[in-house]
Protein backbone atom coordinates (compact mmCIF):
# COMPACT_ATOMS: atom_id res chain seq x y z
CA UNK A 1 0.00 0.00 0.00
CA UNK A 2 1.48 3.36 -1.08
CA UNK A 3 1.88 6.04 1.53
CA UNK A 4 0.12 9.34 0.76
CA UNK A 5 2.42 12.37 0.84
CA UNK A 6 1.26 15.24 3.01
CA UNK A 7 2.26 18.88 2.76
CA UNK A 8 3.36 21.15 5.58
CA UNK A 9 -0.27 21.84 6.40
CA UNK A 10 -0.96 18.12 6.87
CA UNK A 11 -3.20 17.87 3.80
CA UNK A 12 -2.75 15.36 1.04
CA UNK A 13 -2.53 16.48 -2.58
CA UNK A 14 -5.99 15.01 -3.16
CA UNK A 15 -7.52 16.94 -0.23
CA UNK A 16 -5.93 20.20 -1.38
CA UNK A 17 -7.08 19.62 -4.97
CA UNK A 18 -10.64 18.89 -3.79
CA UNK A 19 -10.82 22.19 -1.89
CA UNK A 20 -9.10 24.19 -4.64
CA UNK A 21 -11.52 22.81 -7.23
CA UNK A 22 -14.56 23.64 -5.08
CA UNK A 23 -13.36 27.17 -4.35
CA UNK A 24 -12.21 28.14 -7.83
CA UNK A 25 -14.85 26.45 -9.98
CA UNK A 26 -17.93 26.52 -7.78
CA UNK A 27 -18.86 23.03 -8.94
CA UNK A 28 -20.63 20.36 -6.91
CA UNK A 29 -18.86 18.04 -4.47
CA UNK A 30 -19.41 15.16 -6.91
CA UNK A 31 -17.71 17.04 -9.76
CA UNK A 32 -14.88 18.27 -7.52
CA UNK A 33 -14.33 14.74 -6.19
CA UNK A 34 -13.95 13.38 -9.73
CA UNK A 35 -11.52 16.17 -10.70
CA UNK A 36 -9.51 15.59 -7.51
CA UNK A 37 -9.12 11.88 -8.27
CA UNK A 38 -11.69 10.34 -5.96
CA UNK A 39 -13.72 7.42 -7.25
CA UNK A 40 -16.29 8.17 -9.95
CA UNK A 41 -18.83 6.13 -8.02
CA UNK A 42 -21.07 7.27 -5.18
CA UNK A 43 -18.35 6.27 -2.70
CA UNK A 44 -16.06 8.98 -4.12
CA UNK A 45 -18.61 11.68 -3.35
CA UNK A 46 -19.17 10.26 0.14
CA UNK A 47 -15.43 10.16 0.89
CA UNK A 48 -15.00 13.69 -0.46
CA UNK A 49 -17.89 14.88 1.68
CA UNK A 50 -16.34 13.30 4.78
CA UNK A 51 -12.99 14.83 3.84
CA UNK A 52 -14.53 18.29 3.89
CA UNK A 53 -15.51 17.74 7.55
CA UNK A 54 -11.90 17.21 8.68
CA UNK A 55 -10.85 20.28 10.73
CA UNK A 56 -7.56 20.89 8.88
CA UNK A 57 -9.38 20.60 5.53
CA UNK A 58 -12.04 23.03 6.75
CA UNK A 59 -9.33 25.47 7.82
CA UNK A 60 -7.67 25.24 4.40
CA UNK A 61 -11.10 25.78 2.79
CA UNK A 62 -11.68 28.92 4.90
CA UNK A 63 -8.23 30.26 3.99
CA UNK A 64 -8.83 29.73 0.28
CA UNK A 65 -12.25 31.40 0.39
CA UNK A 66 -10.81 34.37 2.33
CA UNK A 67 -7.96 34.74 -0.15
CA UNK A 68 -10.37 34.62 -3.08
CA UNK A 69 -12.53 37.24 -1.34
CA UNK A 70 -9.54 39.55 -0.91
CA UNK A 71 -8.63 39.22 -4.56
CA UNK A 72 -12.22 39.95 -5.52
CA UNK A 73 -12.31 43.09 -3.39
CA UNK A 74 -9.63 44.86 -5.43
CA UNK A 75 -11.95 45.73 -8.37
CA UNK A 76 -14.61 46.89 -5.89
CA UNK A 77 -12.18 49.30 -4.23
CA UNK A 78 -11.07 50.61 -7.62
CA UNK A 79 -14.71 51.21 -8.54
CA UNK A 80 -15.33 53.17 -5.32
CA UNK A 81 -12.27 55.33 -5.92
CA UNK A 82 -13.30 55.98 -9.53
CA UNK A 83 -16.86 56.88 -8.50
CA UNK A 84 -15.64 59.24 -5.79
CA UNK A 85 -13.72 61.28 -8.36
CA UNK A 86 -15.40 60.75 -11.73
CA UNK A 87 -19.11 60.28 -11.08
CA UNK A 88 -21.39 62.87 -12.69
CA UNK A 89 -23.66 63.03 -9.65
CA UNK A 90 -22.43 64.82 -6.54
CA UNK A 91 -24.56 62.43 -4.49
CA UNK A 92 -22.75 59.40 -5.95
CA UNK A 93 -19.38 61.07 -5.31
CA UNK A 94 -20.39 61.78 -1.71
CA UNK A 95 -21.63 58.23 -1.04
CA UNK A 96 -18.53 56.66 -2.61
CA UNK A 97 -16.29 58.97 -0.57
CA UNK A 98 -18.17 58.10 2.63
CA UNK A 99 -17.78 54.38 1.87
CA UNK A 100 -14.04 54.79 1.32
CA UNK A 101 -13.64 56.71 4.57
CA UNK A 102 -15.79 54.20 6.46
CA UNK A 103 -13.70 51.28 5.23
CA UNK A 104 -10.53 53.19 6.12
CA UNK A 105 -11.66 53.56 9.72
CA UNK A 106 -12.85 57.18 9.51
CA UNK A 107 -16.53 56.62 10.09
CA UNK A 108 -18.64 59.53 11.25
CA UNK A 109 -20.19 59.11 14.69
CA UNK A 110 -23.52 57.31 14.41
CA UNK A 111 -25.19 59.31 17.20
CA UNK A 112 -25.09 62.79 18.57
CA UNK A 113 -22.72 63.15 21.45
CA UNK A 114 -24.35 64.48 24.59
CA UNK A 115 -22.41 67.21 26.28
CA UNK A 116 -22.34 67.33 30.07
CA UNK A 117 -25.29 69.25 31.41
CA UNK A 118 -24.64 72.62 32.98
CA UNK A 119 -26.89 74.90 34.94
CA UNK A 120 -27.49 77.88 32.80
CA UNK A 121 -29.94 80.54 33.76
CA UNK A 122 -30.73 83.68 31.90
CA UNK A 123 -32.49 86.55 33.56
CA UNK A 124 -33.93 89.24 31.40
CA UNK A 125 -35.00 92.34 33.27
CA UNK A 126 -37.17 94.65 31.27
CA UNK A 127 -38.03 97.87 33.10
TINU-653541 format. One record per residue (C-alpha): residue in three letters; residue number from 1; x, y negated, z. Coordinates in nm, 3 decimals, decimal comma, m for minus. Layout:
! residues N
+-------+------+---------+---------+---------+
! torlo ! nudo !    east !   north !      up !
+-------+------+---------+---------+---------+
!   ALA !  NUM !       X !       Y !       Z !
...
+-------+------+---------+---------+---------+
END
This chain:
! residues 127
+-------+------+---------+---------+---------+
! torlo ! nudo !    east !   north !      up !
+-------+------+---------+---------+---------+
!   UNK !    1 !   0,000 !   0,000 !   0,000 !
!   UNK !    2 !   0,148 !  m0,336 !  m0,108 !
!   UNK !    3 !   0,188 !  m0,604 !   0,153 !
!   UNK !    4 !   0,012 !  m0,934 !   0,076 !
!   UNK !    5 !   0,242 !  m1,237 !   0,084 !
!   UNK !    6 !   0,126 !  m1,524 !   0,301 !
!   UNK !    7 !   0,226 !  m1,888 !   0,276 !
!   UNK !    8 !   0,336 !  m2,115 !   0,558 !
!   UNK !    9 !  m0,027 !  m2,184 !   0,640 !
!   UNK !   10 !  m0,096 !  m1,812 !   0,687 !
!   UNK !   11 !  m0,320 !  m1,787 !   0,380 !
!   UNK !   12 !  m0,275 !  m1,536 !   0,104 !
!   UNK !   13 !  m0,253 !  m1,648 !  m0,258 !
!   UNK !   14 !  m0,599 !  m1,501 !  m0,316 !
!   UNK !   15 !  m0,752 !  m1,694 !  m0,023 !
!   UNK !   16 !  m0,593 !  m2,020 !  m0,138 !
!   UNK !   17 !  m0,708 !  m1,962 !  m0,497 !
!   UNK !   18 !  m1,064 !  m1,889 !  m0,379 !
!   UNK !   19 !  m1,082 !  m2,219 !  m0,189 !
!   UNK !   20 !  m0,910 !  m2,419 !  m0,464 !
!   UNK !   21 !  m1,152 !  m2,281 !  m0,723 !
!   UNK !   22 !  m1,456 !  m2,364 !  m0,508 !
!   UNK !   23 !  m1,336 !  m2,717 !  m0,435 !
!   UNK !   24 !  m1,221 !  m2,814 !  m0,783 !
!   UNK !   25 !  m1,485 !  m2,645 !  m0,998 !
!   UNK !   26 !  m1,793 !  m2,652 !  m0,778 !
!   UNK !   27 !  m1,886 !  m2,303 !  m0,894 !
!   UNK !   28 !  m2,063 !  m2,036 !  m0,691 !
!   UNK !   29 !  m1,886 !  m1,804 !  m0,447 !
!   UNK !   30 !  m1,941 !  m1,516 !  m0,691 !
!   UNK !   31 !  m1,771 !  m1,704 !  m0,976 !
!   UNK !   32 !  m1,488 !  m1,827 !  m0,752 !
!   UNK !   33 !  m1,433 !  m1,474 !  m0,619 !
!   UNK !   34 !  m1,395 !  m1,338 !  m0,973 !
!   UNK !   35 !  m1,152 !  m1,617 !  m1,070 !
!   UNK !   36 !  m0,951 !  m1,559 !  m0,751 !
!   UNK !   37 !  m0,912 !  m1,188 !  m0,827 !
!   UNK !   38 !  m1,169 !  m1,034 !  m0,596 !
!   UNK !   39 !  m1,372 !  m0,742 !  m0,725 !
!   UNK !   40 !  m1,629 !  m0,817 !  m0,995 !
!   UNK !   41 !  m1,883 !  m0,613 !  m0,802 !
!   UNK !   42 !  m2,107 !  m0,727 !  m0,518 !
!   UNK !   43 !  m1,835 !  m0,627 !  m0,270 !
!   UNK !   44 !  m1,606 !  m0,898 !  m0,412 !
!   UNK !   45 !  m1,861 !  m1,168 !  m0,335 !
!   UNK !   46 !  m1,917 !  m1,026 !   0,014 !
!   UNK !   47 !  m1,543 !  m1,016 !   0,089 !
!   UNK !   48 !  m1,500 !  m1,369 !  m0,046 !
!   UNK !   49 !  m1,789 !  m1,488 !   0,168 !
!   UNK !   50 !  m1,634 !  m1,330 !   0,478 !
!   UNK !   51 !  m1,299 !  m1,483 !   0,384 !
!   UNK !   52 !  m1,453 !  m1,829 !   0,389 !
!   UNK !   53 !  m1,551 !  m1,774 !   0,755 !
!   UNK !   54 !  m1,190 !  m1,721 !   0,868 !
!   UNK !   55 !  m1,085 !  m2,028 !   1,073 !
!   UNK !   56 !  m0,756 !  m2,089 !   0,888 !
!   UNK !   57 !  m0,938 !  m2,060 !   0,553 !
!   UNK !   58 !  m1,204 !  m2,303 !   0,675 !
!   UNK !   59 !  m0,933 !  m2,547 !   0,782 !
!   UNK !   60 !  m0,767 !  m2,524 !   0,440 !
!   UNK !   61 !  m1,110 !  m2,578 !   0,279 !
!   UNK !   62 !  m1,168 !  m2,892 !   0,490 !
!   UNK !   63 !  m0,823 !  m3,026 !   0,399 !
!   UNK !   64 !  m0,883 !  m2,973 !   0,028 !
!   UNK !   65 !  m1,225 !  m3,140 !   0,039 !
!   UNK !   66 !  m1,081 !  m3,437 !   0,233 !
!   UNK !   67 !  m0,796 !  m3,474 !  m0,015 !
!   UNK !   68 !  m1,037 !  m3,462 !  m0,308 !
!   UNK !   69 !  m1,253 !  m3,724 !  m0,134 !
!   UNK !   70 !  m0,954 !  m3,955 !  m0,091 !
!   UNK !   71 !  m0,863 !  m3,922 !  m0,456 !
!   UNK !   72 !  m1,222 !  m3,995 !  m0,552 !
!   UNK !   73 !  m1,231 !  m4,309 !  m0,339 !
!   UNK !   74 !  m0,963 !  m4,486 !  m0,543 !
!   UNK !   75 !  m1,195 !  m4,573 !  m0,837 !
!   UNK !   76 !  m1,461 !  m4,689 !  m0,589 !
!   UNK !   77 !  m1,218 !  m4,930 !  m0,423 !
!   UNK !   78 !  m1,107 !  m5,061 !  m0,762 !
!   UNK !   79 !  m1,471 !  m5,121 !  m0,854 !
!   UNK !   80 !  m1,533 !  m5,317 !  m0,532 !
!   UNK !   81 !  m1,227 !  m5,533 !  m0,592 !
!   UNK !   82 !  m1,330 !  m5,598 !  m0,953 !
!   UNK !   83 !  m1,686 !  m5,688 !  m0,850 !
!   UNK !   84 !  m1,564 !  m5,924 !  m0,579 !
!   UNK !   85 !  m1,372 !  m6,128 !  m0,836 !
!   UNK !   86 !  m1,540 !  m6,075 !  m1,173 !
!   UNK !   87 !  m1,911 !  m6,028 !  m1,108 !
!   UNK !   88 !  m2,139 !  m6,287 !  m1,269 !
!   UNK !   89 !  m2,366 !  m6,303 !  m0,965 !
!   UNK !   90 !  m2,243 !  m6,482 !  m0,654 !
!   UNK !   91 !  m2,456 !  m6,243 !  m0,449 !
!   UNK !   92 !  m2,275 !  m5,940 !  m0,595 !
!   UNK !   93 !  m1,938 !  m6,107 !  m0,531 !
!   UNK !   94 !  m2,039 !  m6,178 !  m0,171 !
!   UNK !   95 !  m2,163 !  m5,823 !  m0,104 !
!   UNK !   96 !  m1,853 !  m5,666 !  m0,261 !
!   UNK !   97 !  m1,629 !  m5,897 !  m0,057 !
!   UNK !   98 !  m1,817 !  m5,810 !   0,263 !
!   UNK !   99 !  m1,778 !  m5,438 !   0,187 !
!   UNK !  100 !  m1,404 !  m5,479 !   0,132 !
!   UNK !  101 !  m1,364 !  m5,671 !   0,457 !
!   UNK !  102 !  m1,579 !  m5,420 !   0,646 !
!   UNK !  103 !  m1,370 !  m5,128 !   0,523 !
!   UNK !  104 !  m1,053 !  m5,319 !   0,612 !
!   UNK !  105 !  m1,166 !  m5,356 !   0,972 !
!   UNK !  106 !  m1,285 !  m5,718 !   0,951 !
!   UNK !  107 !  m1,653 !  m5,662 !   1,009 !
!   UNK !  108 !  m1,864 !  m5,953 !   1,125 !
!   UNK !  109 !  m2,019 !  m5,911 !   1,469 !
!   UNK !  110 !  m2,352 !  m5,731 !   1,441 !
!   UNK !  111 !  m2,519 !  m5,931 !   1,720 !
!   UNK !  112 !  m2,509 !  m6,279 !   1,857 !
!   UNK !  113 !  m2,272 !  m6,315 !   2,145 !
!   UNK !  114 !  m2,435 !  m6,448 !   2,459 !
!   UNK !  115 !  m2,241 !  m6,721 !   2,628 !
!   UNK !  116 !  m2,234 !  m6,733 !   3,007 !
!   UNK !  117 !  m2,529 !  m6,925 !   3,141 !
!   UNK !  118 !  m2,464 !  m7,262 !   3,298 !
!   UNK !  119 !  m2,689 !  m7,490 !   3,494 !
!   UNK !  120 !  m2,749 !  m7,788 !   3,280 !
!   UNK !  121 !  m2,994 !  m8,054 !   3,376 !
!   UNK !  122 !  m3,073 !  m8,368 !   3,190 !
!   UNK !  123 !  m3,249 !  m8,655 !   3,356 !
!   UNK !  124 !  m3,393 !  m8,924 !   3,140 !
!   UNK !  125 !  m3,500 !  m9,234 !   3,327 !
!   UNK !  126 !  m3,717 !  m9,465 !   3,127 !
!   UNK !  127 !  m3,803 !  m9,787 !   3,310 !
+-------+------+---------+---------+---------+
END
